[in-house]
Amino acid sequence: MTYNLEKFLKGLEELQIELSDNQIKQFIRYYEMLVEKIKL
């Protein structure tokens, strides 16, 4: 699945938080796991 991360990345920038590409991928996976859990 692909996501539009524009708002997420803009929010990180505003908070002066830098994430690596790997950390962003981990965040997406965590989000997917939360959404999957909610659907159960």
Secondary structure, 3 states (H helix, E strand, C coil): CCCCCHHHHHHHHHCCCCCCHHHHHHHHHHHHHHHHHHHC
